[in-house]
Amino acid sequence: MTKSSFGRDELDFGRPGALGLVVRINPTNGERSFDKLTWGLVPHNTTHLASALRPIWGRAEGLTEHAMFVDAFRRRRAIVPADEYFQTSMTHAGRQFSVRRRDGRPMAWAGLWEGYRAPNGDIIRSYCVITIDANEDVAPIHGRMPLVLEETDLPVWLGEEPGDPVSLLRTPMEGILDCEQMRRRRT
């Protein structure tokens, strides 16, 4: 589960199909905008919506080759803000950990978005989060993590400044995240 508390509404976009807050370049006006999109990417060229795969994650290693992600990676990159996320440990018998930035700032996850036009004319705007090999902060509990971008990376990631977004598909630096084991509730 992931939580974001930007603005007055707290969004809980820990479930596929739920709305999540995404920063993207609005295709109408070319400006950054905060939008609520559906978590689970529906590619724009989907032919059968009912049976379509709707990935919530996209592995950084395949974005430039995998047909589902290539076009969105080239044209529709996004930032998914999150205060923290909860990770079940793969190495500590299923224990839960809360992961957040050490400096207290929100995380800026790399994401992709799509706009799918259904045959009836409805538009579904959706997104997925990019994952990368875990850095030294997260690796003791899990092998993958969301790709956390630094503030200086954001204009290149969104295409506002020249640069190669492929160069940003890297494991985040060590020392930026804290992983805190969560206490179990007594029943």
MDTraj code that builds the backbone (N, CA, C; nanometers):
import mdtraj as md
import numpy as np

residues = "MET THR LYS SER SER PHE GLY ARG ASP GLU LEU ASP PHE GLY ARG PRO GLY ALA LEU GLY LEU VAL VAL ARG ILE ASN PRO THR ASN GLY GLU ARG SER PHE ASP LYS LEU THR TRP GLY LEU VAL PRO HIS ASN THR THR HIS LEU ALA SER ALA LEU ARG PRO ILE TRP GLY ARG ALA GLU GLY LEU THR GLU HIS ALA MET PHE VAL ASP ALA PHE ARG ARG ARG ARG ALA ILE VAL PRO ALA ASP GLU TYR PHE GLN THR SER MET THR HIS ALA GLY ARG GLN PHE SER VAL ARG ARG ARG ASP GLY ARG PRO MET ALA TRP ALA GLY LEU TRP GLU GLY TYR ARG ALA PRO ASN GLY ASP ILE ILE ARG SER TYR CYS VAL ILE THR ILE ASP ALA ASN GLU ASP VAL ALA PRO ILE HIS GLY ARG MET PRO LEU VAL LEU GLU GLU THR ASP LEU PRO VAL TRP LEU GLY GLU GLU PRO GLY ASP PRO VAL SER LEU LEU ARG THR PRO MET GLU GLY ILE LEU ASP CYS GLU GLN MET ARG ARG ARG ARG THR".split()
xyz = np.array([
    [0.0848, -0.1169, 0.0000],
    [0.0000, 0.0000, 0.0000],
    [0.0891, 0.1229, 0.0000],
    [0.0424, 0.2258, -0.0615],
    [0.1143, 0.3514, -0.0710],
    [0.0217, 0.4627, -0.0281],
    [0.0749, 0.5594, 0.0418],
    [-0.0070, 0.6722, 0.0830],
    [0.0548, 0.8012, 0.0344],
    [-0.0315, 0.8929, -0.0024],
    [0.0116, 1.0253, -0.0411],
    [-0.0835, 1.1240, 0.0234],
    [-0.0293, 1.2300, 0.0786],
    [-0.1151, 1.3268, 0.1457],
    [-0.1013, 1.4649, 0.0851],
    [-0.0915, 1.4714, -0.0455],
    [-0.0782, 1.5993, -0.1129],
    [-0.2153, 1.6634, -0.1232],
    [-0.2243, 1.7892, -0.0875],
    [-0.3529, 1.8572, -0.0896],
    [-0.4375, 1.8120, 0.0286],
    [-0.5648, 1.8402, 0.0233],
    [-0.6532, 1.8065, 0.1343],
    [-0.6976, 1.6617, 0.1337],
    [-0.7117, 1.6048, 0.0165],
    [-0.7577, 1.4664, 0.0076],
    [-0.6394, 1.3735, 0.0243],
    [-0.6527, 1.2788, 0.1166],
    [-0.5491, 1.1764, 0.1258],
    [-0.5894, 1.0629, 0.0349],
    [-0.5019, 1.0279, -0.0565],
    [-0.5296, 0.9218, -0.1513],
    [-0.4645, 0.7936, -0.1033],
    [-0.5356, 0.6855, -0.1118],
    [-0.4800, 0.5543, -0.0816],
    [-0.4820, 0.4785, -0.2122],
    [-0.3684, 0.4784, -0.2832],
    [-0.3660, 0.4126, -0.4121],
    [-0.2875, 0.2830, -0.4037],
    [-0.3115, 0.2094, -0.2955],
    [-0.2439, 0.0827, -0.2775],
    [-0.3127, -0.0334, -0.3454],
    [-0.4208, -0.0075, -0.4148],
    [-0.4943, -0.1138, -0.4824],
    [-0.4978, -0.0857, -0.6320],
    [-0.4702, -0.1872, -0.7117],
    [-0.4871, -0.1676, -0.8564],
    [-0.6301, -0.1234, -0.8860],
    [-0.6445, -0.0304, -0.9764],
    [-0.7755, 0.0210, -1.0138],
    [-0.8186, 0.1429, -0.9346],
    [-0.7459, 0.1754, -0.8270],
    [-0.7779, 0.2940, -0.7469],
    [-0.7166, 0.4175, -0.8123],
    [-0.7686, 0.5330, -0.7760],
    [-0.7132, 0.6583, -0.8266],
    [-0.5888, 0.6965, -0.7478],
    [-0.4898, 0.7481, -0.8185],
    [-0.3679, 0.7970, -0.7570],
    [-0.3307, 0.9314, -0.8155],
    [-0.2636, 1.0119, -0.7364],
    [-0.2201, 1.1433, -0.7805],
    [-0.0930, 1.1286, -0.8634],
    [-0.0931, 1.1892, -0.9816],
    [0.0187, 1.1810, -1.0754],
    [0.0503, 1.3213, -1.1254],
    [0.1784, 1.3521, -1.1360],
    [0.2232, 1.4763, -1.1980],
    [0.2635, 1.4399, -1.3400],
    [0.2071, 1.5115, -1.4366],
    [0.2377, 1.4836, -1.5764],
    [0.2323, 1.6135, -1.6551],
    [0.2809, 1.6091, -1.7757],
    [0.2656, 1.7225, -1.8646],
    [0.1299, 1.7074, -1.9317],
    [0.0438, 1.8049, -1.9120],
    [-0.0900, 1.8009, -1.9705],
    [-0.0773, 1.8160, -2.1211],
    [-0.1304, 1.7198, -2.1980],
    [-0.1144, 1.7272, -2.3434],
    [-0.1901, 1.8433, -2.4076],
    [-0.2864, 1.9006, -2.3383],
    [-0.3632, 2.0112, -2.3937],
    [-0.2879, 2.1434, -2.3865],
    [-0.2269, 2.1712, -2.2686],
    [-0.1619, 2.3011, -2.2517],
    [-0.0098, 2.2947, -2.2357],
    [0.0475, 2.1727, -2.2293],
    [0.1923, 2.1588, -2.2183],
    [0.2494, 2.1954, -2.0827],
    [0.1628, 2.2126, -1.9817],
    [0.2059, 2.2505, -1.8467],
    [0.2009, 2.1299, -1.7534],
    [0.2814, 2.1369, -1.6460],
    [0.2715, 2.0350, -1.5410],
    [0.1340, 2.0427, -1.4774],
    [0.0772, 1.9265, -1.4503],
    [-0.0511, 1.9251, -1.3811],
    [-0.0569, 1.8058, -1.2870],
    [-0.1339, 1.8225, -1.1785],
    [-0.1633, 1.7138, -1.0860],
    [-0.2961, 1.6552, -1.1303],
    [-0.2970, 1.5269, -1.1569],
    [-0.4185, 1.4621, -1.2036],
    [-0.4382, 1.3314, -1.1287],
    [-0.5632, 1.2926, -1.1129],
    [-0.5958, 1.1627, -1.0542],
    [-0.6170, 1.0647, -1.1680],
    [-0.5283, 0.9654, -1.1757],
    [-0.5344, 0.8627, -1.2789],
    [-0.5544, 0.7272, -1.2125],
    [-0.5992, 0.6319, -1.2909],
    [-0.6230, 0.4964, -1.2416],
    [-0.4925, 0.4178, -1.2407],
    [-0.4646, 0.3506, -1.1268],
    [-0.3412, 0.2732, -1.1139],
    [-0.3602, 0.1394, -1.1840],
    [-0.2843, 0.1170, -1.2883],
    [-0.2915, -0.0011, -1.3729],
    [-0.2951, 0.0460, -1.5173],
    [-0.1810, 0.0443, -1.5828],
    [-0.1646, 0.1041, -1.7155],
    [-0.2485, 0.0324, -1.8207],
    [-0.3311, 0.1095, -1.8914],
    [-0.4076, 0.0586, -2.0055],
    [-0.3482, 0.1245, -2.1297],
    [-0.2668, 0.0505, -2.2057],
    [-0.2051, 0.1115, -2.3241],
    [-0.3082, 0.1692, -2.4200],
    [-0.2721, 0.2781, -2.4853],
    [-0.3656, 0.3481, -2.5741],
    [-0.4113, 0.2628, -2.6914],
    [-0.3323, 0.1630, -2.7294],
    [-0.3683, 0.0788, -2.8432],
    [-0.4343, -0.0532, -2.8015],
    [-0.4860, -0.0590, -2.6803],
    [-0.5557, -0.1785, -2.6322],
    [-0.6762, -0.2071, -2.7218],
    [-0.6928, -0.3337, -2.7585],
    [-0.8056, -0.3692, -2.8456],
    [-0.9231, -0.4295, -2.7685],
    [-0.8961, -0.5020, -2.6599],
    [-1.0023, -0.5643, -2.5806],
    [-0.9829, -0.5268, -2.4346],
    [-1.0506, -0.4230, -2.3908],
    [-1.0318, -0.3702, -2.2555],
    [-1.0595, -0.4746, -2.1482],
    [-1.1625, -0.5543, -2.1640],
    [-1.2006, -0.6510, -2.0610],
    [-1.0900, -0.7525, -2.0320],
    [-1.0118, -0.7878, -2.1318],
    [-0.9069, -0.8885, -2.1114],
    [-0.7660, -0.8276, -2.1113],
    [-0.7570, -0.6971, -2.1132],
    [-0.6264, -0.6316, -2.1213],
    [-0.5474, -0.6462, -1.9915],
    [-0.4180, -0.6665, -2.0067],
    [-0.3288, -0.6606, -1.8904],
    [-0.3238, -0.5157, -1.8450],
    [-0.3219, -0.4937, -1.7153],
    [-0.3142, -0.3583, -1.6609],
    [-0.2034, -0.3528, -1.5560],
    [-0.0788, -0.3512, -1.6010],
    [0.0323, -0.3576, -1.5050],
    [0.0362, -0.2343, -1.4147],
    [0.0610, -0.2595, -1.2866],
    [0.0779, -0.1497, -1.1917],
    [0.2252, -0.1133, -1.1782],
    [0.3127, -0.2047, -1.2170],
    [0.4567, -0.1837, -1.2130],
    [0.5136, -0.2048, -1.3529],
    [0.6214, -0.1372, -1.3830],
    [0.6964, -0.1588, -1.5066],
    [0.8439, -0.1666, -1.4707],
    [0.9090, -0.2746, -1.5075],
    [1.0515, -0.2905, -1.4755],
    [1.1343, -0.1961, -1.5632],
    [1.2200, -0.1181, -1.5007],
    [1.3035, -0.0209, -1.5727],
    [1.3854, -0.0883, -1.6822],
    [1.4273, -0.2114, -1.6580],
    [1.5146, -0.2807, -1.7519],
    [1.4477, -0.3093, -1.8867],
    [1.3156, -0.3057, -1.8961],
    [1.2497, -0.3400, -2.0209],
    [1.1695, -0.2289, -2.0860],
    [1.1755, -0.1090, -2.0323],
    [1.0897, -0.0007, -2.0814],
    [1.1159, 0.0383, -2.2263],
    [1.2383, 0.0265, -2.2693],
    [1.2708, 0.0699, -2.4052],
    [1.2494, -0.0395, -2.5091],
    [1.2167, -0.1627, -2.4653],
    [1.1929, -0.2721, -2.5596],
    [1.0523, -0.3305, -2.5520],
    [0.9927, -0.3322, -2.4348],
    [0.8633, -0.3990, -2.4164],
    [0.7526, -0.3176, -2.4830],
    [0.6804, -0.3800, -2.5764],
    [0.5789, -0.3094, -2.6557],
    [0.4753, -0.2369, -2.5705],
    [0.4442, -0.2899, -2.4525],
    [0.3433, -0.2274, -2.3679],
    [0.3893, -0.0916, -2.3146],
    [0.5207, -0.0703, -2.3032],
    [0.5731, 0.0494, -2.2380],
    [0.6465, 0.1465, -2.3307],
    [0.6919, 0.1021, -2.4452],
    [0.7812, 0.1822, -2.5297],
    [0.7239, 0.3203, -2.5615],
    [0.6012, 0.3265, -2.6103],
    [0.5450, 0.4553, -2.6504],
    [0.5251, 0.5475, -2.5306],
    [0.4745, 0.4940, -2.4200],
    [0.4553, 0.5757, -2.2998],
    [0.5899, 0.6248, -2.2472],
    [0.6930, 0.5395, -2.2534],
    [0.8245, 0.5831, -2.2075],
    [0.8765, 0.6981, -2.2922],
    [0.8547, 0.6932, -2.4212],
    [0.9003, 0.8004, -2.5094],
    [0.8220, 0.9292, -2.4892],
    [0.6908, 0.9201, -2.4661],
    [0.6047, 1.0391, -2.4733],
    [0.5255, 1.0754, -2.3488],
    [0.5055, 0.9808, -2.2561],
    [0.4138, 1.0060, -2.1449],
    [0.4728, 0.9586, -2.0116],
    [0.5804, 1.0235, -1.9724],
    [0.6396, 0.9927, -1.8424],
    [0.5713, 1.0780, -1.7358],
    [0.5673, 1.0260, -1.6140],
    [0.4977, 1.0933, -1.5048],
    [0.5771, 1.0793, -1.3763],
    [0.5347, 1.1556, -1.2785],
    [0.5900, 1.1467, -1.1439],
    [0.4750, 1.1089, -1.0516],
    [0.4992, 1.0096, -0.9681],
    [0.3990, 0.9655, -0.8715],
    [0.4504, 1.0044, -0.7332],
    [0.3884, 1.1058, -0.6693],
    [0.4343, 1.1463, -0.5363],
    [0.3829, 1.0501, -0.4292],
    [0.4690, 1.0199, -0.3326],
    [0.4300, 0.9319, -0.2224],
    [0.5077, 0.9697, -0.0973],
    [0.4388, 0.9744, 0.0147],
    [0.5050, 1.0020, 0.1419],
    [0.5772, 0.8781, 0.1944],
    [0.5133, 0.7620, 0.1769],
    [0.5727, 0.6374, 0.2231],
    [0.5073, 0.5218, 0.1485],
    [0.5709, 0.4066, 0.1579],
    [0.5058, 0.2857, 0.1087],
    [0.5352, 0.1728, 0.2050],
    [0.4543, 0.0699, 0.1973],
    [0.4650, -0.0430, 0.2872],
    [0.5088, -0.1639, 0.2077],
    [0.6147, -0.2276, 0.2552],
    [0.6748, -0.3394, 0.1835],
    [0.6794, -0.4615, 0.2732],
    [0.6276, -0.5721, 0.2243],
    [0.6421, -0.6985, 0.2952],
    [0.7807, -0.7522, 0.2649],
    [0.8515, -0.7899, 0.3691],
    [0.9883, -0.8367, 0.3535],
    [0.9916, -0.9737, 0.2878],
    [1.0837, -0.9899, 0.1954],
    [1.1065, -1.1198, 0.1324],
    [1.2083, -1.2005, 0.2131],
    [1.2744, -1.1366, 0.3083],
    [1.3816, -1.2024, 0.3830],
    [1.3541, -1.2140, 0.5326],
    [1.2506, -1.1505, 0.5837],
    [1.2228, -1.1500, 0.7274],
    [1.0842, -1.2079, 0.7572],
    [1.0573, -1.3246, 0.7093],
    [0.9344, -1.3988, 0.7402],
    [0.8073, -1.3150, 0.7277],
    [0.7962, -1.2404, 0.6181],
    [0.6730, -1.1671, 0.5908],
    [0.6502, -1.0434, 0.6753],
    [0.7501, -0.9968, 0.7468],
    [0.7325, -0.8746, 0.8261],
    [0.7079, -0.7553, 0.7349],
    [0.6322, -0.6592, 0.7842],
    [0.5992, -0.5376, 0.7087],
    [0.6934, -0.4244, 0.7488],
    [0.7335, -0.3472, 0.6484],
    [0.8195, -0.2318, 0.6713],
    [0.7563, -0.1092, 0.6074],
    [0.7753, 0.0047, 0.6725],
    [0.7370, 0.1335, 0.6173],
    [0.8634, 0.1943, 0.5574],
    [0.8537, 0.2411, 0.4330],
    [0.9695, 0.2989, 0.3646],
    [0.9368, 0.4439, 0.3313],
    [1.0260, 0.5353, 0.3716],
    [1.0078, 0.6785, 0.3433],
    [1.1441, 0.7445, 0.3307],
    [1.1442, 0.8668, 0.2799],
    [1.2698, 0.9426, 0.2666],
    [1.3209, 0.9826, 0.4044],
    [1.4503, 0.9757, 0.4220],
    [1.5122, 1.0171, 0.5486],
    [1.4969, 1.1660, 0.5742],
    [1.4963, 1.2464, 0.4672],
    [1.4887, 1.3912, 0.4848],
    [1.3456, 1.4416, 0.5067],
    [1.2479, 1.3503, 0.5097],
    [1.1089, 1.3885, 0.5368],
    [1.0327, 1.4409, 0.4162],
    [1.1013, 1.4621, 0.3038],
    [1.0321, 1.5102, 0.1833],
    [0.9563, 1.3956, 0.1181],
    [0.8573, 1.4271, 0.0363],
    [0.7883, 1.3212, -0.0384],
    [0.8829, 1.2571, -0.1401],
    [0.8568, 1.1322, -0.1697],
    [0.9288, 1.0648, -0.2774],
    [0.8647, 1.1039, -0.4102],
    [0.9456, 1.1057, -0.5134],
    [0.8968, 1.1294, -0.6500],
    [0.9301, 1.0036, -0.7293],
    [0.8304, 0.9169, -0.7455],
    [0.8524, 0.7929, -0.8185],
    [0.8397, 0.8170, -0.9669],
    [0.9217, 0.7489, -1.0448],
    [0.9099, 0.7528, -1.1897],
    [0.7891, 0.6690, -1.2301],
    [0.7102, 0.7234, -1.3219],
    [0.5929, 0.6516, -1.3697],
    [0.5695, 0.6779, -1.5172],
    [0.4755, 0.6032, -1.5720],
    [0.4302, 0.6218, -1.7095],
    [0.2793, 0.6365, -1.7058],
    [0.2246, 0.7125, -1.8000],
    [0.0789, 0.7244, -1.8061],
    [0.0318, 0.7022, -1.9494],
    [-0.0950, 0.6702, -1.9607],
    [-0.1586, 0.6473, -2.0901],
    [-0.2998, 0.7039, -2.0887],
    [-0.3498, 0.7347, -2.2064],
    [-0.4891, 0.7731, -2.2255],
    [-0.5517, 0.6778, -2.3258],
    [-0.6454, 0.5962, -2.2797],
    [-0.7117, 0.4985, -2.3657],
    [-0.8530, 0.5473, -2.3972],
    [-0.8875, 0.5506, -2.5254],
    [-1.0229, 0.5900, -2.5659],
    [-1.1029, 0.4636, -2.5953],
    [-1.2059, 0.4435, -2.5149],
    [-1.2929, 0.3271, -2.5314],
    [-1.3818, 0.3461, -2.6544],
    [-1.4358, 0.2369, -2.7092],
    [-1.5236, 0.2477, -2.8268],
    [-1.6435, 0.3419, -2.8048],
    [-1.6897, 0.3558, -2.6799],
    [-1.8028, 0.4457, -2.6532],
    [-1.7590, 0.5910, -2.6364],
    [-1.6278, 0.6190, -2.6518],
    [-1.5765, 0.7553, -2.6416],
    [-1.5190, 0.7918, -2.5058],
    [-1.5456, 0.7109, -2.4019],
    [-1.4882, 0.7388, -2.2702],
    [-1.3366, 0.7291, -2.2772],
    [-1.2704, 0.8132, -2.1986],
    [-1.1243, 0.8095, -2.1925],
    [-1.0837, 0.7609, -2.0541],
    [-0.9976, 0.6601, -2.0521],
    [-0.9420, 0.6087, -1.9269],
    [-0.7973, 0.6542, -1.9214],
    [-0.7649, 0.7353, -1.8229],
    [-0.6260, 0.7785, -1.8027],
    [-0.5694, 0.6936, -1.6895],
    [-0.4591, 0.6276, -1.7178],
    [-0.4038, 0.5315, -1.6232],
    [-0.2529, 0.5480, -1.6133],
    [-0.1939, 0.4827, -1.5142],
    [-0.0492, 0.4934, -1.4949],
    [0.0053, 0.3662, -1.4307],
    [0.1377, 0.3548, -1.4371],
    [0.2100, 0.2508, -1.3635],
    [0.3351, 0.3160, -1.3040],
    [0.3929, 0.2478, -1.2079],
    [0.5136, 0.2934, -1.1392],
    [0.6309, 0.2103, -1.1897],
    [0.7432, 0.2755, -1.2131],
    [0.8643, 0.2082, -1.2598],
    [0.9391, 0.1510, -1.1396],
    [0.9842, 0.0261, -1.1521],
    [1.0646, -0.0349, -1.0456],
    [1.2069, -0.0592, -1.0951],
    [1.2955, -0.0711, -0.9978],
    [1.4391, -0.0860, -1.0236],
    [1.4950, -0.1802, -0.9172],
    [1.6150, -0.2323, -0.9382],
    [1.6798, -0.3107, -0.8328],
    [1.6901, -0.2242, -0.7079],
    [1.6675, -0.2852, -0.5926],
    [1.6696, -0.2114, -0.4664],
    [1.8092, -0.1574, -0.4360],
    [1.8112, -0.0399, -0.3736],
    [1.9395, 0.0143, -0.3276],
    [1.9738, -0.0507, -0.1926],
    [2.0853, -0.0100, -0.1336],
    [2.1313, -0.0706, -0.0085],
    [2.0355, -0.0459, 0.1072],
    [1.9523, 0.0576, 0.0982],
    [1.8561, 0.0859, 0.2051],
    [1.7437, -0.0182, 0.2075],
    [1.6968, -0.0588, 0.0900],
    [1.5800, -0.1469, 0.0777],
    [1.6194, -0.2928, 0.0565],
    [1.7365, -0.3193, -0.0004],
    [1.7785, -0.4556, -0.0347],
    [1.7695, -0.5561, 0.0799],
    [1.7935, -0.5169, 0.2054],
    [1.7799, -0.6166, 0.3117],
    [1.6373, -0.6715, 0.3287],
    [1.5368, -0.6006, 0.2759],
    [1.3996, -0.6504, 0.2909],
    [1.3364, -0.6941, 0.1586],
    [1.3829, -0.6405, 0.0455],
    [1.3224, -0.6748, -0.0838],
    [1.4201, -0.6430, -0.1957],
    [1.4124, -0.7174, -0.3051],
    [1.5046, -0.7005, -0.4166],
    [1.4683, -0.5906, -0.5154],
    [1.3425, -0.5402, -0.5112],
    [1.2965, -0.4356, -0.6034],
    [1.2399, -0.3203, -0.5233],
    [1.2335, -0.2054, -0.5888],
    [1.1757, -0.0874, -0.5252],
    [1.1286, 0.0091, -0.6333],
    [1.0383, 0.1019, -0.5980],
    [1.0022, 0.2073, -0.6940],
    [1.1259, 0.2910, -0.7262],
    [1.1337, 0.3385, -0.8490],
    [1.2439, 0.4249, -0.8909],
    [1.2199, 0.5645, -0.8353],
    [1.2988, 0.6022, -0.7352],
    [1.2861, 0.7325, -0.6705],
    [1.3752, 0.8317, -0.7452],
    [1.3118, 0.9344, -0.8000],
    [1.3839, 1.0399, -0.8715],
    [1.4218, 1.1516, -0.7749],
    [1.5318, 1.2158, -0.8023],
    [1.5707, 1.3331, -0.7253],
    [1.5101, 1.4572, -0.7906],
    [1.4994, 1.5646, -0.7161],
    [1.4360, 1.6870, -0.7658],
    [1.5005, 1.7368, -0.8949],
    [1.6321, 1.7244, -0.9042],
    [1.7009, 1.7713, -1.0246],
    [1.6699, 1.6857, -1.1478],
    [1.6211, 1.5629, -1.1261],
    [1.5866, 1.4727, -1.2370],
    [1.4498, 1.5029, -1.2976],
    [1.3630, 1.5686, -1.2236],
    [1.2229, 1.5806, -1.2638],
    [1.2018, 1.6500, -1.3989],
    [1.2666, 1.7629, -1.4277],
    [1.2442, 1.8262, -1.5585],
    [1.2853, 1.7391, -1.6774],
    [1.3929, 1.6629, -1.6623],
    [1.4346, 1.5728, -1.7705],
    [1.3346, 1.4580, -1.7813],
    [1.2940, 1.4016, -1.6685],
    [1.1993, 1.2904, -1.6716],
    [1.0682, 1.3310, -1.7391],
    [1.0206, 1.4502, -1.7098],
    [0.8945, 1.4956, -1.7682],
    [0.9102, 1.5501, -1.9104],
    [1.0335, 1.5656, -1.9567],
    [1.0561, 1.6169, -2.0921],
    [1.0523, 1.7682, -2.1003],
    [1.0629, 1.8361, -1.9871],
    [1.0636, 1.9832, -1.9853],
    [1.2013, 2.0392, -2.0205],
    [1.3045, 1.9603, -1.9972],
    [1.4414, 1.9998, -2.0295],
    [1.5046, 1.8892, -2.1122],
    [1.6008, 1.9250, -2.1977],
    [1.6674, 1.8210, -2.2757],
    [1.7464, 1.7280, -2.1849],
    [1.7591, 1.6067, -2.2278],
    [1.8334, 1.5061, -2.1528],
    [1.7818, 1.3685, -2.1900],
    [1.8545, 1.2691, -2.1487],
    [1.8206, 1.1312, -2.1818],
    [1.7510, 1.0658, -2.0628],
    [1.6200, 1.0396, -2.0714],
    [1.5509, 0.9764, -1.9593],
    [1.6024, 0.8358, -1.9295],
    [1.6640, 0.7693, -2.0266],
    [1.7212, 0.6370, -2.0014],
    [1.8287, 0.6462, -1.8931],
    [1.9022, 0.7580, -1.8901],
    [2.0080, 0.7747, -1.7898],
    [1.9520, 0.7827, -1.6478],
    [1.8234, 0.8079, -1.6336],
    [1.7609, 0.8168, -1.5012],
    [1.7105, 0.6818, -1.4515],
    [1.7173, 0.5796, -1.5348],
    [1.6728, 0.4459, -1.4970],
    [1.7848, 0.3760, -1.4212],
    [1.8099, 0.4251, -1.3015],
    [1.9205, 0.3756, -1.2208],
    [1.8757, 0.3578, -1.0764],
    [1.9450, 0.2719, -1.0066],
    [1.9160, 0.2492, -0.8654],
    [1.9445, 0.3770, -0.7878],
    [1.8507, 0.4199, -0.7032],
    [1.8726, 0.5423, -0.6247],
    [1.9938, 0.5297, -0.5317],
    [2.0494, 0.6443, -0.4952],
    [2.1653, 0.6464, -0.4059],
    [2.1314, 0.5812, -0.2715],
    [2.2331, 0.5284, -0.2100],
    [2.2195, 0.4756, -0.0748],
    [2.2021, 0.5924, 0.0224],
    [2.1283, 0.5708, 0.1281],
    [2.1161, 0.6693, 0.2344],
    [2.0005, 0.7655, 0.2215],
    [1.9143, 0.7503, 0.1193],
    [1.8021, 0.8443, 0.1071],
    [1.6728, 0.7913, 0.1684],
    [1.6663, 0.6587, 0.1950],
    [1.5424, 0.5996, 0.2460],
    [1.5630, 0.5341, 0.3822],
    [1.4604, 0.5381, 0.4634],
    [1.4557, 0.4649, 0.5901],
    [1.3528, 0.3552, 0.5777],
    [1.3866, 0.2363, 0.6258],
    [1.2939, 0.1232, 0.6306],
    [1.2718, 0.0891, 0.7773],
    [1.1504, 0.1081, 0.8224],
    [1.1187, 0.0854, 0.9632],
    [1.0186, -0.0288, 0.9737],
    [1.0549, -0.1289, 1.0551],
    [0.9636, -0.2409, 1.0734],
    [0.8386, -0.1923, 1.1456],
    [0.7249, -0.2377, 1.0969],
    [0.5977, -0.1969, 1.1567],
    [0.5627, -0.2930, 1.2698],
    [0.5011, -0.2377, 1.3719],
    [0.4582, -0.3197, 1.4847],
    [0.3304, -0.3920, 1.4494],
    [0.3192, -0.5124, 1.5010],
    [0.1961, -0.5874, 1.4783],
    [0.0894, -0.5408, 1.5756],
    [-0.0329, -0.5343, 1.5252],
    [-0.1445, -0.4975, 1.6119],
    [-0.1872, -0.6186, 1.6952],
    [-0.2202, -0.5909, 1.8170],
    [-0.2730, -0.6983, 1.9023],
    [-0.4219, -0.7110, 1.8766],
    [-0.4678, -0.8329, 1.8702],
    [-0.6109, -0.8543, 1.8461],
    [-0.6828, -0.8989, 1.9697],
])
top = md.Topology()
chain = top.add_chain()
for i, resn in enumerate(residues, 1):
    res = top.add_residue(resn, chain, resSeq=i)
    for name in ("N", "CA", "C"):
        top.add_atom(name, md.element.get_by_symbol(name[0]), res)
traj = md.Trajectory(xyz[None], top)
